[in-house]
Amino acid sequence: MIDIILDVINYILVAILIGVSATWISLIKSMLNTFSNSPFLDKFEKKNHSNPKVSVILPARNEEKFIEKCLNSLVEQDYDNYEIIAINDSSDDSTGNIMKKYSEKFPKVIFVDAKTKPDGWMGKNWACMEGYKVASGDLLLFTDADTTHKKSVISLAVSHLLSLELDALTVIPKMLCLDGITKITLPMISTFLHTRFSALRVNDKSKNTGYFFGSFFIMKKTTYDSVGTHEGVKSEIVEDGALGKKVKESNFKMRMVRGEHLIDAVWARDSSTLWNALKRLMIPLYLQNAKIAVASFFGVLFLLFMPFPILAYSAIIFNSDSSLVLFVISCITSSLVYLGGMLDATKGLDLKLRYSLLAPVGGFIVACGFLAGLIQAKSKTAVSWRGRTYHMKGQVQKSINV
């Protein structure tokens, strides 16, 4: 009787892993297509165009470790018609003082000390809105305080936007990892960035995928106004995704391009910011549809982690034909997880191969972070970000399609 039960369990697991393997084959194929065919920021057919004024909107809260490097990269741009709106979002450290000193030294830098964040707003969204109120450019470029830019980035972005007659343009940066845990985890989670939110999907008019990288997106002021500015996404915790989604849904012409060789952005600074970043990805989904969010969690769990413990189980309980079949399919599935992680680490993230060898650890961390997002989505401390804690209960989140 026990043997029959084990055989049933084994064949159920075999069926699940066949589905997981098929999904990974599709993801790997999609990643290879993305890496081979995505457009680049500095590769386009340039046409004659004007040089409209660009307002760089730079919100910052508690960024004293990064803000100088970011500002240095911005004031050294070779574009000749731009301003930098540096917004201090109620920082508790020296961020505001640093930004103010830059504004006194460089005429292009305009310092804004944001008013206290109103209820119902996420901090970064409010800071962007405060910066927008004083911006005078026809084009708005949004970036983050932990991002650095090569000196030609604004010139390339403007030329790319105008030459292709776009309404909005976002650039994929090189995502920097400052600690070992993030280097292990990012190859697993960014698989979805390079497939579900890839440049090829965003640039395809037939797809409903719209997404901005918060580290760099530029759009016409008229486009920004038309989609409701940041006020229209004021409560979104993944505001860049939500804003990009609104631009795509409004049928504006948008494009995502690669720029890893031109822009560096910090994805997570330590285990705490990594943990909250993972929760931020799951919470919007849960607040839209709890059942789909739970199903998505189990999908991610089996995609990124479960093939490894199932492989261990099949190696230990090796006493029947079903065990042999399960062992073989577990080996295949686990190999595909490793292959996907290695491909993403080397081709997408420029990380050393050794970090992808800890794929089971990375997958486990991602799954745990998503689970924490599910559990805490409606708690008073759903997510912490840049020294603020947000209560998301009752908030509508539309940054991710369910």
TAHUVEN-V914149 format. One line per field, one symbol per residue. ss: DSSP state (h for helix, s for strand, l for the rest). A space follows every 10 residues. Layout:
BEGIN
ss = ???
END
This chain:
BEGIN
ss = lhhhhhhhhh hhhhhhhhhh hhhhhhhhhh hhhhhhhlls llllllllll lllsssssss llllllhhhh hhhhhlllll lsssssssll llllhhhhhh hhhhhlllss ssslllllll llhhhhhhhh hhllllllss ssssllsssl llhhhhhhhh hhhllllsss sslssssllh hhhhhhhhhh hhhlllllhh hhllllllll lllllsssss hhhhhhlllh hhhlllllhh hhhhhhhhhl lllsssssll llssssssll hhhhhhhhhh hhhhhhhhlh hhhhhhhhhh hhhhhhhhhh hhhhhhllll hhhhhhhhhh hhhhhhhhhh hhhhhhhhll llhhhhllhh hhhhhhhhhh hhhhhhllll llsssllsss llllllllll ll
END
